[in-house]
């Protein structure tokens, strides 16, 4: 079997496994016995659960259709030489205008990103304005939907283009150990984007206002001081202009660490519950989950670049995707396309680490809210406001969920039904 055939078989195999896991999960949350247990433990009303069930079913159906479409389009584009066609256009542009050969890679990836965006946009639009709107979550207008995507392109093009140009230049000029210098460059790029995100990037999409004086502000700053989190500010984000989903997070590195509350969260919860949610988020900071996650990401990227360097000399690696031959941009594209399959099979490891950290952050929040049930109450309110399905098949959860199922979290928090 050809290398292309092996890739197609693996890609289809990955899709079949994904659909099987989705089927297992649907059977699990549709099971009446499991539903009754959740309704009893979580004190969920039948009307509330019916809404959750309808929302989840719609999302599952949408996921099945969109994933099938994506697979078929991608494989047809691959098998009929679409990537080779994009490469030819990239060469033609460079030759026509007498540009540097390194720009072939930038044009190649630019066209790829454009095609990917155009193919996914109808599905994103449908999900936002049919599914989310049908279930009462969407508050975004069509013009804002397209404006957000335009902003995303205007941000990604210069930032991503500069990063890609640097990597391609390093691959061409840095010799045998180019992968080490590329690794260092990516590490600095990650740090830079994390640093500018709170003050430069995020405000392009949402409005952030300082949380007004009052009990909530005082309680949050008191908690931050207790856990030695030096925040550069406490802000309210206008999430309600797009969706009614609620959340809270902290962002940034060095001197630009901010605590951000969705305005939807503030409207739906009491002060103690919001503080409990933030205690969980700050637990990730205090327990070094974010720091270790970043270091783990950088380490993995080093391994990935090293493996990429090993694959560079093999011409069949490129020919299988109908590319002309050995090239730096081709190596990046083909390697990370193959890596997408591998990443699916190692995702349970990342999910396990993440869920372990979530339990630890829950315990931290419980300790710093004096063992109250405020976090449990907050989690239940978040589930209700988001129509989140509290049931998930263990195997599905192991592969996909970065957070433990709600019922497991509540048991660890010693939640007692009122």
N, C-alpha and C positions, 0 to 999 in steps of 0.2 A: 504494500500500500504506500502511496506517495505521502510526502510530508503534509501536503494540503489535505489529503484524505484523512490522515490521522487527526489533524486539527478539526476538521468538520465533524468527525465522529465524536471527539471529545467535547466539542461545543454542544452538539445535540445531546450527548449523554448528560452533560451538566444541566441542560434545560429540562430533560426528563426527570432528573433528580429533584430539581427545583419545583416542578409541577407536582411530583409525588409528595414532597414535603408540604406543599400548599394544600393538597387533597387531605393528607393526614390531619393537618391543622383544622381544616374546615369540618371534617367529621368529628373532631374533638370538641370544637365549640358549638356544634349543632347537637351534640349528644344531650338528651334531656336530663340525664342523671348529673352530668357535669354542670349543666346550667342551674339545676336546683341547688347544688352545693354552693355555687357562687352566689346565687341570690340569697341564700341563707346566711353565709359567712359575711358577705359584704353589705347585707341589708339593702339590697337593690330592689326597687319596685318593679313590677312586671312591665309597666308602661316604659320605664326608663330602659330596661333591658331590651325591650322590643325595638326601641330606637337604635340602641347600640348594635343589635343584630342586623338590622336593615342597613346601617352605615357600613358595617364590616362586610356584609355580603356584596354590596356595591363595589367596595374597594377590591375585594377578591376577584370579582368578575372583570373589573377594569384591569387589574394586574395580569390576569390570564391573557386578555386580548392584547394589551400593549407589549407584553414580553414576547408573545408569539410573533407579532408584527415585527418587532425589533430583530428577533432572531432570523426570520425569513429574509428581511431586507438586507441585513448584514451578510448572511451567507450567499445570497444571490449576487450582491455587489462584489464579494470576494471571489466567488467561483468564476464569474464572468469578467474578471480582470479590472474591476473598478478602481482598485488602488493603483494599478499600473497606469490607468488613464489619468488619475490625479497627478501622478509623477510626471507624465508626459506634458501636461499643462504647466506644471511648475518649471520644467526645463525650458519650455517654449517661452515663458514669461522672462526668465532670466536671460536667455539668449537674445530675445527680441530687444530688450532694453540694456543689454550689456552689464548686467548686475553681477555682484560677487556670487560665486558658486555656493557659498554658505547659505545664501538666501533661498536656495531650492528647498531646503528643509523647512524654512519659515513659511514659504508659500504652501508647501505640501500640507503642513499641519494646520495652517490657516483655512485651507479649503476643506480639510477633514472636519474641523470644528464647525464651519459654516453648514456643511451638509448634515452633521449630527444635530445641530441646533434646529435646522429647518424640519428634520424628520420627527424630532421629539416635540416641537412646539404645539402641533394640533392636539397631541395627547395631554400635554400640560394644560392647555386651554380647556379641554373637555373636563379634565379632573377638577380644575378650579371652578368653572362656571356651570357645570352640571352636577357633579357629585358633591363637592363642598357646598355649593349653593343650595342644592336640594336638601341637604341636612342642616342648613342654617349656620354654616361656618364662614362662608365667603363673604367678605365685605369690600372686595376689590372691584374696581371698574375695569372694563376692557382696556381703556387707554393706559391705565396704570400698569396693567399686566404687561403690555408691550413696552412701556417706558422702562420698567424694571429690567427687561431683557436687553434693551438697548444700553442701559447703564452697565449691565453686566459685561456686555461686549466691549464697551469703551474702557472698562477697567481691566478686563482679562487680556485684551489685545496688547497694550503696552507692557503690563507686568509679566504676563506669560510669554510674550514675544521676547522681552529682554532676557528672561531666564533661559528660554530655549536657545536664543542666540549665544548666550554665554556657554551653555553646555556643548553646543555644536562646535564653537570655536575652541574650547578646551579639548574636545575629542580630536580635532584636526591638528592642534598645535602642541599639546602637552606630552606627547610621546606615550610610551608603554604604560606608564602609571597615570594616564589621564583620568581614570576612574576615581582616583583619590582626590584630585583637584575638583572634579565634578561633584563629588560627595561633599566636599567642603563648601563649594559654591551653593549647593542646594540647601545645606544647613543654614548658611547666612541668609538665604532668600526666605526660608521659613521663619527665621527670627524676625526679619524685617517686616514681613507681612503681618505677623502677630503683633508687632509693635505699632504699626500704623493703622491696624484694623479699627480700634475703638474711636480714634480721633479723625481719621481720614476716610476710610472705606464705609464703615457702618452708617455714618450720617448721610451718605449719599442715597440711602434707601429708606431710612426712618428718621423721625425727629426725636431727639433726646433732650429732655428737660430735667433739670435738677429736682429731685424729690423735695417737696415743700416741707417746711418745719412741722413737726408734730410727733405724735407717739410712735408711728411707724419708723420714721427717720431715726429717732432717738434709740429705739430698740435695735435697729439694724447696726447702727454705729457702735452701740454697746457690745453687741455680739462680735463685730469685726475686731474691736479692741481686745476682747477677751481671747480671741484665737490668734491675735497678732497679725491680722490682715490689714495692711496699709493701703487702703483704697484711695485712688486719686479723685473719686467722685461717686455719688449714688444717683442713678438716673432712672427716669421713667421713659419707656419707649412706646411710641404710638402704634403698637401691634394691631390695635382694633381697626385701623384703616384698611387692613388686608384680611384679617381673620379674627374669629372669636376664640381661637385656641390660646391658652395661657401658659406662661413659662417664666423662668428667671435664670440668670446666669451671671458669671463674672468673666471678664475678658481682658486680654492685654498682658504684656510682660514689662519687666523693668519698672519704670515709674509711671506706667500708663495702665494700671490695673483698675478696672471699673466694675461696680456692681450695677446690674441692669435688671429692672423689673418690667415685665409686660404690663401695660395699663389694664389689660384684660384680667390679669392675675390679681391686681390690686382691687379691682371691682368685685371679684367673685369670692374673695377670702377675707378673713379677719386678720388682725395684726399678728396674733400669735402663730397662726397657720403660715403666714408669709415668712415670718422669721424662722419657722421650722424648716421651710423649703430652702431658704438661704443658708441655714445651718448645714443642711445636707450638701449644698453646692460648695460652701466654704470648707466642708470636711474633705472634699477632693483636694483643695489647696493645702490644707494643713497636713494631710496624710501623703502629700507629694505625688498624688495620682497624676496630676497634669504634668509635672516635671518629668516623672518617669515615662509617661506616655510620649512626651516629646522626644526624650532621649531614645526610647525604643523605636520611634518612627525614624529618627536620624540613623540609628544603627542598621535598621532594616534597609534603608535606602543605600547605605554603604555596601551591604551584601548584594543588593539588586544591581548596582552599578558594576560590581566586580563580575557577577554572572553575565551581565551585558557585555563586558569586555571579552569574555571567553567566547561568546557567540559571534562576535564581529567577523572572523575570517571565513565563516562557512557560507559559501555562495548559495547553496540549496535553501538556506534559511530565508533568503530574499526571493529567490525564484518561485518558491511555493506560493508567494503572495503576488506574483506577476510583476515584481519590481525588476529594474534593469540588472541590478547586481549589487555588489557590496557598496554600502554607503552608510554614513553615520546616522542620518535621519531615518533611513530604512531600518537600521538596527534598533533604534529606539522604538519605532512604531511596531515592528514585528515582535520584538521581545516583550513589550508591555501588553500586546494583544494576547500572546501566549500566557503571560503572567496572570491575566484576568481569570483564566481557567484555574491555575494553581491557587490563586488567592481565595477562590470560592471554597476550596477544600481545606484551607488552613484557617478560614474565618472562625470556626468554632473555638480556636485557641484565643483569638482576640476577644470573642464574645465571652469566653470564660473569665478572662482577666477583667473585662469591663464589669461583668456581673459581680465578681468578687469585690471590686472596688465600690460598686453601688451598695452592697451590703455593709461594707466598712463605713461608707459615708452616712448611711442610715443610722448606724450605731453611734457615730460621732454626733449626729444631730440629736439623737435621743439623749445622749449624755449632756449636751449643752443646752437642752431645753428642759432640764431637770426631770427627765423621764416622763414627760407629759405625753399625751396622745395626740398632740397637735400635728405632728408629721403624718401620722396615719390618717387623721381627718383631712389633712390637706391633699394627700394622695387620693383619697376617695373622692374629694371634690374635683380634682383634676381629671379623674377617670370619668366622672359624671359630665363635666363640662365639655370634655373632648369625645364623649361617646366611645371611650377606649374599651376594647374587648378584654375582659379580665382573664379569659381562658386561652391557653396556648398549649399545643402538644409539646411535650418535653423535647422531642427530637427537633422540631421546628424552632423552638426557643433556643436550643443549643447552637443552631447554625446562624440564626438571624438576630436574636435579641441581645442588645447591649445592656438592657436593663432586665432584672429578674421579673417574672410574672408578679402581678400585684398581690395575688393571694400568698405567695411565698414571702414577699416583703412584709406584709401585714403580720404574718405568723412570727417572723423574726422580731417585729416591733411589739410583740405581745398584745396585739390589738384585740380588744373585747367588744363585741357588738353591743351597742347601747340598748 
